[in-house]
Structures are given as structure tokens and as C-alpha cells.
Amino acid sequence: MGGFFGAVSHQDVTLDIFFGVDYHSHLGTRRGGMAIYDASTGFQRQIHNIENTPFRTKFESDLAEFHGCSGIGCISDTDPQPLLVRSHLGMYAITTVGIINNSEELVNTYFSDHGHQFMAMSNGKVNESELIAALINQSDSLVEGIRHAQDVIDGSATILLLTPEGIIAARDKLGRTPVMLGHKEGAYCVSFENFAYFNLGYQDYDMLGPGEIVKITPTDVQRIQPPGDKCRICAFLWTYFGYPNSSYEGVNVEEMRYRCGSLLATHDQVEADSVSGVPDSGIAHAVGYANRSKLPFTRPLVKYTPTWPRSFMPQDQNMRHFIAKMKLVPVDNLIRGKK
């Protein structure tokens, strides 16, 4: 998974991008990046590895170097981004969220000539944002290029482009990941999670539909391509990935988890002493279950968060088991001898 945040304003947006991206840290653990555009000095960009240090800590020292009235940033579990791209369509920064199932096929089909090359990562794979940019650059305009990329990609691709004129945002063709728009006086923002912009002074403005493309400037949001009629948003956002105060398709994450737990209780005949959830997303499910079942809610498992990464991130299953065991600390008095 991954997250993104972008903003366009009449004022400097560096701090909005910094805090907006940082609020997406729950969606990725490997890379973080920011790209800011200033009319007088052009693009500035920085990418850091955040596997062992939080995004905010890594980028605080960079803030003095950033300045501009538009920008995008991302948290990524995969490739380094945003990327800066120079092509016949002009200079732009790109960040993406999704997964491309046919990346090797696309490289072989569209870039088999002797003059094209990609920067390969250590595992030999191509950076997916770079591949999407290359697909975009095959067309005569950025918007036509986005359409082309989404037509030929097997998988999912939500795309943000930062140009000198503003931000172009395109939601995945089937809406697998969300794209939220916020507004405050003299500024608009685009975000994966809508809670990420509330403390920055933005209010909900709109939500992009599947395949919808918009251009965002400080004064308005221009719809370039209307939404499609088929939406297959990832249900795992509500179940696990999404932050509790986020909403997707008009449904709040925390409320959805309460409902799931409550419905589970109506179909369950388990006799128990108490109800508990495995932190963090499981807590809300357990609260819903406890409220419906009238069983007491307790917290016999507490997560030690300061240093341990997500247990599903390591490639090795033994390491996943080890991390899960080490970061979940039982409260012995609440769990021993209980059903």
C-alpha cells in the first residue's frame, strides 16, 4: 500500500505537504518523498528511506530548502518516489499508488527499441512510477497519456502529477484506492486519507470517482474526465489499512469496524469472559462485538509500537512470526485462565 498528499495554493505549501504526507505514515514503511514547485526556481525534490526512522524525522532538516506554492508527496511500501520527469510533454513530478501485474509485458511491448532504458532496482524490477511516466509520455498530452497508461495496465494505478500549472489527479480506473479533495481559502489539496487535511485547515470538498481525472489549481478544480460507473474499492481499507477517522465512499472506517464486530456477535454463540481486539484495527471490531454481546471489553494484548515494524512486511515468514510475537505484549492478569 502507500499514501499521497498534494496541495496547490497562493501561499507556500511546504508545511502542508510535510504534515499531510506524514499523516499517511500508517500506509507505508519503506520510502517517503516530497516534490515542491516554485515559479522562480522550479522543482525541488527529496526522497528518504524511512524503514528505521519516521517520515517526519527524516524530512524536518529538508524543510528549509523547500519553497513553493504547489507540491506533492508520498509514503510508499515499494518504489522510491516522487520522480522528476523531463519529456516532450514538459517537466513534471509523478507519484503513484497501486500495483502493476503486467509490468514486464508492458516493458517488452512498448519499450523494446534500442533507445529506451529504465533504472532497474536491485531485484531487477522497474520502478512502477517510472514505467507509468514512460507510458504517459507516449501520448501528445499528459491527460491522454494517463488514459493510455490506465488502459494498458493490468492492476491498479492512481496517479498524481505535479506540473508548473498545478496538480493533475487521476483515480484508479476501478476506484480501488481513494482520492479525496479538500479546500480552504485560496488553496485545494488532494489526499489518500481525508483526515490528513483537517488539522491543516481544509474541509472536505469532493471525492474522485473511478477513473476520474481532475486538474487542481489554487482557484478551482477542473474535471477533465468524468467518473466511470464501476467501483471496486479495496475493502481492506476499512478492515485494516484505513485510519479510524478516515472515510471512504462516505463511510467512516471506525464506524464500519464497529458494525463488523456487531454483526459478528449476532452470528456467534461463543461463551467468553471478555472481548478484546488485536491492536490497532481489531480494537474497534471488538468494541462493536462487546456492545452487541454485552460481554465486557478488555485489553489483554498491548502493542509496543516505538521500534517494531509491521509484522507482515518482512519477506521471511519466520521473521513475521517473530515480529508479531515481540511487539504484542500480554497483560498476564487479564488473560491467564480466561476464556
HELIX and SHEET records of a PDB file:
HELIX    1   1 THR A   14  ASP A   22  1                                   9    
HELIX    2   2 SER A   25  LEU A   27  5                                   3    
HELIX    3   3 PHE A   55  PHE A   59  1                                   5    
HELIX    4   4 GLU A   60  GLU A   65  5                                   6    
HELIX    5   5 SER A  103  TYR A  110  1                                   8    
HELIX    6   6 GLU A  128  ILE A  136  1                                   9    
HELIX    7   7 LEU A  142  VAL A  152  1                                  11    
HELIX    8   8 ASN A  194  LEU A  200  5                                   7    
HELIX    9   9 PHE A  236  PHE A  236  1                                   1    
HELIX   10  10 LEU A  237  PHE A  241  3                                   5    
HELIX   11  11 VAL A  253  THR A  266  1                                  14    
HELIX   12  12 SER A  281  SER A  293  1                                  13    
HELIX   13  13 GLN A  317  LYS A  327  1                                  11    
HELIX   14  14 ASP A  332  ILE A  335  1                                   4    
SHEET    1   A 7 GLY A  42  ASN A  49  0                                        
SHEET    2   A 7 ARG A  31  ASP A  38 -1                                        
SHEET    3   A 7 SER A  70  SER A  76 -1                                        
SHEET    4   A 7 GLY A   2  SER A   9 -1                                        
SHEET    5   A 7 ALA A 187  SER A 191 -1                                        
SHEET    6   A 7 MET A 180  LYS A 184 -1                                        
SHEET    7   A 7 GLN A 203  MET A 207 -1                                        
SHEET    1   B 6 LEU A  83  SER A  87  0                                        
SHEET    2   B 6 GLY A  90  ILE A 100 -1                                        
SHEET    3   B 6 GLY A 155  THR A 163 -1                                        
SHEET    4   B 6 GLY A 166  ALA A 170 -1                                        
SHEET    5   B 6 ILE A 213  ILE A 216 -1                                        
SHEET    6   B 6 VAL A 221  GLN A 225 -1                                        
SHEET    1   C 2 SER A 247  TYR A 248  0                                        
SHEET    2   C 2 VAL A 251  ASN A 252 -1                                        
SHEET    1   D 2 LEU A 301  LYS A 303  0                                        
SHEET    2   D 2 LEU A 328  PRO A 330 -1                                        
END                                                                             
